Amino acid sequence: MMRSAPDSTRLDEQEQVFMVPGPREGMSLFLRRLGPSTGSARRAVLYIHGATFPSGLSIAHRFDGRSWRDVLCDASFSVWGLDFYGFGHSDRYPEMSQPADENSPLGLAADAAEQVGIAVRAILEQEGHNALSFISHSWGSMPAGRFAGDHPALVDRLVLFAPIARREPTRYTLLPNGPAWRVISAEDQWYRFVEDVPPGEPPVLTRGHFDDWAQRYLATDTESHQRTPAAVKTPNGPFIEILRAWHGALAYDPSLVRTPVAIIRGAWDGLVPDQDARWLFDAFSRSTIKRDIKIGRATHLMHLEIMRLALWHESVDFLLGEDEAARLPIGEPAPQQRTEHSHQKGVQPMSDASQLSATIPGYNPGSTEVARSPITMEEWEKLKLSAFFSDEDIIYLRLSYDVLKDQVTDLLKVWRGIIFLHPHLRAYDEDPQTGEVDKAYAEAVGKRFGQWVLDTAKAEYNQVWLDYQYEIGLRHPRSKKNQTDHGHTLGHIRARDLIAFSAAIVAPMKPFLEKKGHSQETVNRMYDAWWKSMILQVTLWSQPYIREGDF
C-alpha cells in the first residue's frame, strides 16, 4: 500500500513522495514523482539509479535551477525516481548495521529487480497506464534489463545511460566477491569525475557545482559525518556485479529484452569503451529498435557534467518514440542505429524533403541544384557557441514543433501582414513595372516559409540543412532572386531589410507558443530558442552579401 513520505524528502513544491512496501518483510522503498507543470502526463518514465547515489542526486538534481527531470516533464512525461534499499530515503538493509565482512554483498541485481517490480506496479496503478519506460544509469542497467526481459509488456522503452556490458573472462579466474557494504567519501566521488578526463582538457564539472552536490550526497546518510573523512555507507552488491560482468557474468540476459533500447554513453567513459557498447548493442538481438549514441567530452557521470544537456536531449528524443516512419512487414529486419557525435546525435538528411519538393516548388534540400555551403559543420558548431546556442535550445525548439505545426498558416498571416503594412518591404513582392503583387511568387515563397517554420522547430542540423541555408541566402540578393519561382519582383533584397526583418519573425511568436498549455517558463525557453535560432540562420543567409573572405 503506497503512502506519503515525509515532506522533508521533497525536492520541489510540486513533487509527490511515497513509501511503498518492498519485497523484504518490514522494509519500504522510496519513490518520488514530478509531472508536467501544466496539462496531464502523456506517459511515465522510471529512473533507475546506479551503484553509488540515489535518484535525488541524479535525474532530480538541479544545476543552476534545471534538472534532467524538468526537461522530461516539459516533454509531458510523469517522471518517477526509485531509491533502492540502502540508498537515499529507502530503508537500510539490517545487515548494513553489522560488520561488512559478516555478510554477502547487498543489493544484487536479482534483489533490485524485485524492487523495480514493486515500483513499476505501484506507478502503473497510480498513473493508470499499462506500461512505462525506464532510464537507467550504469549498474542500474542490470536490474532494469532483468525486469524488462522478464516483463516485456510492462516496459515501453529502455534508455541505458552508461550501461555495463559483459567482458570475456580470463582463464582460471574466480568470480569477484566482497563485503556486504562499503563507504564512499565525497572526494572518492570527485575522483570519479576527473579520472577519465584526458590530460589538458578542461574539467567537465565545476568544483562549485560539485561541492553543492557533495553536501547533498553526504546528507543521504545520517551517519556520514561520524566517519573520517565523511562518507556514505552503500550496498556493495552493485560494485561487485560490475566486476563480475567484466569476468563474464552479466546479471541479466540482453537477448530477452524486446523493447526498443537506446545506449547513451560518453566518449571519455572508461567503464563503457566502444567494444563494450558494440557487444551490448549486438546482445540486444530481439530488440525492435536500437540506438548506440556516443557523446563527446563526457564521462561515466555525464548526467552531472557539462554535456548533460546533450544527454537530456537524446533521452527525450528516444522516449518520444518518433523513430519509425511506418511499421515494417513481418520478417523485415529491425531498424538499428549507431551514432557518434560531439554535441548531438547525427540525423539523416531531411527525410521528407523528396516528397515535399513535389508539393512545395523550390523546396529542394539535398538536391544537386543546391550548392555546398562555404562553411563547414565544424564552423557551424563554433557559430552555435558564439550565439550561446545549446543542446537545451534544441530540446525546446523540438518541443515547439507540436505547438506550432497546426498554427503555421496563422503565423504566415501575421508575417505577411507586417510585410504588406510597410511599402519598402511589400516592394520585394511587387512587379516594379506594374506595382502589383506577383501573386504566384508570393504564394510559392509562402509555402516555403511555412515549411521553414517546421524545419526550424525540428532542429535537425547536418550538411544537407547547412547547404540549404546557403541556398536560402542566395535567393535573396541579385545572385538568385526570382530565379527559383520565375518571379517578376525587385531583383535584390537589401541586406539591412533581410537582417532587420528577422526580428519581426520571432517577436510575434510568443502568443502562438502559449497556446498549448505549457508553463510560462517553458514558453519563455521555447521563445529564447527561436530567437537564437533566428539569429544563427539570418547570419548564414547573410553570407552571400559579404565579400569573400570576410564572412
N, C-alpha and C positions, 0 to 999 in steps of 0.2 A: 504494500500500500504506500503510494507516494505521499510524502508530507513536506511541508515547507521547511526549509533550512533557516537558521538564524539570519537576520538581516545583515549582521556583521560580515557575512560571507559574500555579499553582493558587491560587484564592481561597478554597477551602473544603476541609476534610479529605476530604469525600466526593466532591469534584469529580474528573472524569476530563478529562485534557487530551491532545490529539492533534496531530500534524503529518501532513498528507496532501499528496502531490504535487499541485501545482496545474496549470493549463493551460499555464503558461510553463515551458519546459525548465529544470530545475535549481532551481526556486523552489517553496517549500512554503507551505501555508496552515495557520493555527492554528484549531483547533476546541476548544471547551470544552463539557462536558456535566455536568448535575446532574439526578438523577432523584428521585423521591419517597423520603423517608427510610424509609418502610415500604411494603411491597407493591410490585407491579410497575406500571410506567407503562402507562396505557391508550392513550396516543398521544404523538406527538412534535411539538415546535414548534421552528422555527429562527428566531433573531433576526438580522435583517439591519440593521446599523448605518447611521448617516447619514454626513455629509460630513466630520466633524471629529474623532470619537473612537470607539474600538472597543467591543466587546461588554462587556469587563470594567468599563467606566466607565458603562455604561448599564443593560442589563437585569440584570446581575450585581452592580451596585454597591449596597452596603448602607448605608442611612441608619438609624442607631440600631438596627443589627442585623437589618434587614429589607430585602429586595430584591424587585423585580418577579418575578425568577426564583423566589424562595422561594414566593411566592403561587401561581405556576403549578405548582410541584412539589407543593404541598399539594393542588392540584386533580387530582393524578395525571398530570401531564404530565412527560415527559422533555424538558428544556429545553437546547437547543444554542445556542451563540453562535459566529458566524464572524467572524474578523478578515480584512478584505480585504488584498490586497497593499499594503504601505506603512503599515499600521495595526497597533497592538498588537504581538502576538507573531508575526505573519506576516512572511515575508521582504520586504525592501525592493526596489523596482524598482532595477536598476542605474543607471537614469537619475537617480535621486534623489541620486547621488554626483557628478553633473555639474551645471554651471550651469543654473539653472532655465530660462533663455531658449533653451537649445540644443535643447530637445525639446518635443514637443506635450504637452498636458495628459494626465496619467497617471490611470488608474483610471476611465475612462469606463464607462457602464452596459453596453455590449456586452461589454467585458472582464470586468466584475464579474459579469455574468450567467453567464459561463462558470465563474467561481469558485463561484458559487452552485450550479451544476450538479454540480461536483465534490463539494461539501459535501453536497448532497442525496443523491447516490448512496452516499456513504460512510455517512451517517447511516442511510439505509434499510437498508443491509446490516447495520450494527451493531445496529439496533433490531429487525430482522425485520419491518418494516412495508412496506406497498405505497405509502403516501403520508404526507405530513406537512403541517403548517400553517406559515405564515410570520407573523412580526411584523416589520414594517419601520418605520424612522424616517426621515422627511424624504426626502432624496435616495435613501435605500435603497429607497423605493417603486419606483424606476426599474428596477434590476436584478431586484427581486422581481416586479414586474409583467411585465417582459420574459420572465422564466423561466416564470411562471405561464401566460402566454399561449401560450408555445411548448410547454409540457408540462402540459396541464390534468389529466392522470391522476395526476400526482405531487403535486399540491397540494390539500389538503382545504379549507382556509380561509385567508383572507388578511386580516390586520389591518394597515391602513395608518395608522400614527400620524403625524400632521402631514405628510401626503404633498404633494409638489409637483405642481401642475397646470400645464397649458398655458394661456398667455395669447395673445391675438391680437397679432401683430407690428405694429409701426408701419411705415409705408411708408418704403421706401428705406433700411432699416437692415440691416446685415450681422450674421450670427450672431456672438456674442461668442467670442473665443478668448483664450488666455493661456498662461502658462508651465507647465512640467511639474509643478512643486510650489510650495508656499508654506509660510510658517511662521506659527503661531498661538500667541500667548502666553497665559498664564493670565488676564491682565487682558482680553485680547480675548474670552476665553470669559465672563468675568464681565460684560462689557458686553452680551453676548448675553442674559444672564439678566435684565438690568434695562431694556433698551432698549424693550421692549414693555409694561412695566407702567405703567398710567396714572398721571399725577401725583397725589399724595395717597394712593395705595393702598399698603398695607403690602407689604414685599418678599415674593416668592414662594419665596425660598431664603435661609436664614440665612448670614451670612458664615462662621460656623464650619463649617457643612456644606460650603460651597464650598471653603474653604481645605484641608480634608481631601481633597476630590475633586481639587483642583488639584494637590496634591502627587503624587497617583497619576497624574494626567494627564501631568505633566512627566516622570514615570518611564517612560512608554511610549516615549520617545526617549532613548537613552543619551547623545546629544549636546545635549540640550535646555539644560543649564546652561552650555554653552560659548557660548551666544548671549546677547546683552544687548538687551532682557530675555530671561530664559529662555523658550524657545518650542519647540514641537514641529513638526518638518517633516512635511508632509502632502501626499499626492497632490492635485493641483489640479483633476483631471477632474470630481469631483462638484460643486464650486462652479461651474465653467464650465457644466455641464449644467443646473444650476438657472437660470442666466442665459439659457441657450438655450431652456429651456422657456418662459420669460417673453418670448421673442422668437418664439414659435410653433413650436418644435421640441422636443417632448417625446420622450424617448429610448425610449418604448415605446408600443404602441397598446392603450389600456384595453379597446377593444371586442373584443379577442382573449381576454380573461380570462373564463372561465366559472365559476370557483369563487365561492362566497359571499365577499363583501367587506364589511368594516367600516371606514369612515373615522372616526377619532377625533382630535379637534383641540381646541385651547384657544381660548376666546373672545378672548384677547388675542394670538393668534398672528398676527404681522404678515406672515408668509410664506404663510399659508393663510387669507385672508379668505373671507367667506361666498360670494362669487361664484366663487372658485376651487373651493371644495368642491362647489358646485352643478354646475359644469362637470364635475368629475371624477365625481361621483355619476351624472350622466346619461351620461357617456362609457363607463361600465361597462355597456353596453347588453345584454350577453349574460350578465351575472352572475345567477345564480338567486336569490340573496338579497342585499339591500344594506341597510346602515345608514349614516347620517351622524350622528355623535354629537358634540355640542359641549359642552365642559365649561367652566364659568365659572372666573374667576380663575386662568387658566393660559395659558402662552405656548408657543412652539415647543419648549421644553425641559421640558415638563410632567413627563416621567418622572423628573426630578430636583428637582421643585418640591413645594410643599405639597399640591397637588391630585393628586399621583401616585397616591394610593390610589384615587381615582375612576377613573383610567386603568387601574390594575391590575384593578379590579373589572369594568370594561367589557370588557377584552380576554378575561378568563377567561369571562365570561358568553357572549360571542360564540363563542369557540373550543369551548365545550362543545357547541354545536350544538343547543340545545334551543329553537329558534325556529320550528319547523314543527310544527303540530298534526297535519298529515297531508300526504302528497304530493298536489299538485294534479294534476288531469287534464291530459293533453297539450292544449296550446292555451290554458290559463289563464294570465293574466299573472303574472309573478314577483312575490313579495311584496317590498315596498320600505318602508324606514322612514327618516324623517328626524326627528331628535330634537335638541332643545336643552335644556340643563339647567344648573343651578348646581352640583349635588353628585353626582347620579346620573341615569342616563337615565330619562325618563318611561316608565312601564309602563302597559299597558292595564288597565282595571278587571278585577278578578279574573275571568279569562275563563271559569272553570269554575263560577262561582257559580250560574248559572241551572240547570245540571244538578244541582249539589249540593243546591240548595234543594228539589228533588223527593225526594231520599233522606235529607236531614237537615232535618227540620222546624225552622223557626225560624232557619235559616241563610240570611239574605237580604241580603247586602251588595249595594248598588246598587239595591235596590227602593224604591218610593215610600213604603213603610212605615217606612223608616229616616230619621230626622231628620238634618239637616245639622249637622255639628259646630260648636259655637260658636267654636272656634279655627280659624285659617286654616292653610294649608300653610306659609306663611311663619313663623307662630308655631311650628308643628311643627318646622321646621328649627332654630329657635332652641332649642327644648326638647332636641333631639338634642345640640346643643352643650353645654347645661347638664349632660348626662349623659356627656359625653366620648364620645359615640357617633359613630363614624367610618364611612367607606366600607369600611374594612378589616373592621369588625364585620359589615357587610352581607355581605362575602365569606364570612366564617366562619359566619354564620347559614345562608347558602345551601349551604355545604359540609355543614352538619349535616342538611340535608333528606334526602340519600341515606342518612345514618347512621340517622336516626330514623323514616323513613317506614314501615318494617316493624316498629317497636317501639312504636308508639303505644298499642296495646292493653295492653302490659305497663306502660307509663308510667301509663296511666289506673288500672290496678290499684293501683299504688303510691300514687297521689294519693288514690284512693277509700279506700284502707286508712288513710291518715293522717286523713282526714275522719271515718271511722267509729270510729277509735280515740278521738276526743275528742267527748264528748257535746254540747259547745257548738257544734261545727261540724256534727255529724250532725243537730242540730236543724233546720238550714236545709233538709234534705231530708225532714223528717218532717211528717206531718199533726199539728198541735198538738192536735187533738181526740182522736186515737186513739194518738198516739205511734209510729205505724208509718211506715216509709219510703214515700213516694209513688213507687212503682217506675216509673210512666210518666214522671213528671217527671225522676227521676234518670237514666233511660235517654236521654231527649231531651237533657238537659244534657250527658250523657257524650258523645254523638255530636258535639255542637258543640265540646266541649272537645277531642276528638280532632282535629277539623278546625282548631281554633285552633293546635294544635301545628304542623301543616303550614303554615298561613298565616304563623305567626311565622318558621318556617325559610325560607319563600320571600322574606320581607323585601321585599315589593312595596308601597312607600309612595306612595299617591296619595289623592285626595279620597274615593274610594269606601272605601278602607281606613280613613281618618281618621273618616269618618262612622260606620262600623260600630263603631269603638272607642267612640264616644259611645253607640251603641245598646247595646253590651255593658254599659257603665257604668249606663245607665238601667235595665237588667234586674236589678240587684242591690238598690237601695233600693226603697222603697214606691211609687215613681213607676210602675214597670212589673213589679215582681216578681210572678211567677206568671201574668202575662197571656199571655206567648208560648205557654206549654205548658198553660194552664188548670190549673195546679198547685194542690195543697191543702197548702201548706207555710207556714212562717213568712213573713209578708208583707214582711219587711225584713231585709237582711243588714247588720249593723253595719259601718261604715266601717273600724273598727280590725281586724276579722277579715278583711275583704277585703284590706287592705294587708298585714297580717302573713302571711296565707296565701301571698302571692306568694313568700315565701322558701321555703316548703315545696314550691312547684312546682319551683324551679330547684335547690335543694340536692341532691336525689337524682339529678340528671340525669347527673353525670359518668360513672358506670359504663356508662350507655347510650351516651354519646358515645365511650367507649373501645372499643366492640365491633367497629368496622370496620377496625381496624389502623392508624389514624393515629398519628403521633408524639405523644408526651406534650405537646410544645409546641403542636401543632395542636389537640389535645383541650382544652388549657387555654384557647386562644384562642376556640374554639367556646363553651366554658363561660362565659368572660367576656362574650362577645357575648350569650349568653342572659340573663345577669344584667342587663346594661344594657337589653336589650330589655324584659325583665320589669318593671324599674323604670319605664321610659317608659310601658309600657302600663297598669300599675296607676295611674300618675299620671293618665292620660287617663280611666281608669274611675272615678277618684275625683271627677271634675268634677261629677256630679250631686249629690254630698253637700255641696258647698261653696257658700256664699252667693254669689249673683250679684254679679259684680264683683271677687270675691276670688281667683278661680282664676288 
